[in-house]
C-alpha cells in the first residue's frame, strides 16, 4: 500500500506519522500557493452555526504559522496570549497577526509575526503548504501557512503579546475523538465552536477551527 493512501494509525485510532511522512503528506494534500480570499466555501466560525447572517465583506487580512515540530513523535507549537491584549486576551493561538502592506504575502507575514512574537528563527522553518482561508467572527480572514520546524531552536516570547509557548502532541490534535463541540452565549446568542482541551490549555475558536481544517485536509480526503 502507498504510505500516503491512508493515515498510519495507532491502536487509539490516532495518526502516528514521522516528520518525513508528514512532509510528503502535507505537500500532496495542502495548497501549494496562498489561497484566494473570496473562496465561498472556506471554513469559518460559522460552520457550526447554520443560519448565521454575519456579513463576510470587509474582513481584515491576517496570517498564522501552523508549526509542526519534527520531534518523534510530532508536536504542534502554540502560544498563550497575554491577558492584557485588546483582543483575544488569554486565548490559545498560533503565532501570527495582521498582514501588513509591506509583507510579500501571507507566508511572509506569518514568518515575520512568528519571529516578533516568539523569536523562532526562519532557518528552522520549512513551509509545506497552505490551508484554505479561515473567517472569524471577530472580523478577520486568516491564511494559515503550515510548516515543519526542525528541532534545536530557542524561543524568546515577547512579554507584551505572549504569556507562554507550549507544544501539544500532533497525534492528539489529529484524533477526531478530541474535537469536541462546545457552546457559549455571545451577544445574547448561543454559538457552537470546536474545542480541544489539552491538560491545562483550552484550545478553542479559530485556533481549534484551523486545527480541524488541517485534520480534514490531511486525513479526511
Number of C-alpha atoms within 10 A of each C-alpha: 5 5 11 16 10 14 18 15 13 11 7 11 14 18 22 21 20 14 18 11 15 20 20 13 21 23 17 14 19 18 17 14 12 17 16 11 16 11 11 9 10 17 20 23 21 17 16 15 13 9 8 11 8 9 9 14 8 9 16 14 18 21 29 28 29 27 23 26 23 19 15 11 13 20 21 22 19 21 21 22 25 20 15 11 13 7 11 14 15 17 20 25 23 24 27 26 21 18 23 14 8 8 14 10 14 26 25 18 25 27 25 23 21 22 19 17 22 20 17 21 16 14 9 15 20 15 22 21 21 25 25 24 28 24 26 20 15 12 15 20 24 27 29 28 28 26 22 24 26 16 11 7 13 10 13 14 19 16 12 12 19 23 17 17 18 12 14 17 17 21 20 19 23 21 18 17 12 14 20 13 12 14 12 11 9 8 7 7 8 10 17 18 21 24 22 24 15 13 7 6 13 14 20 22 21 24 22 23 24 27 25 20 21 23 17 14 17 20 19 10 9
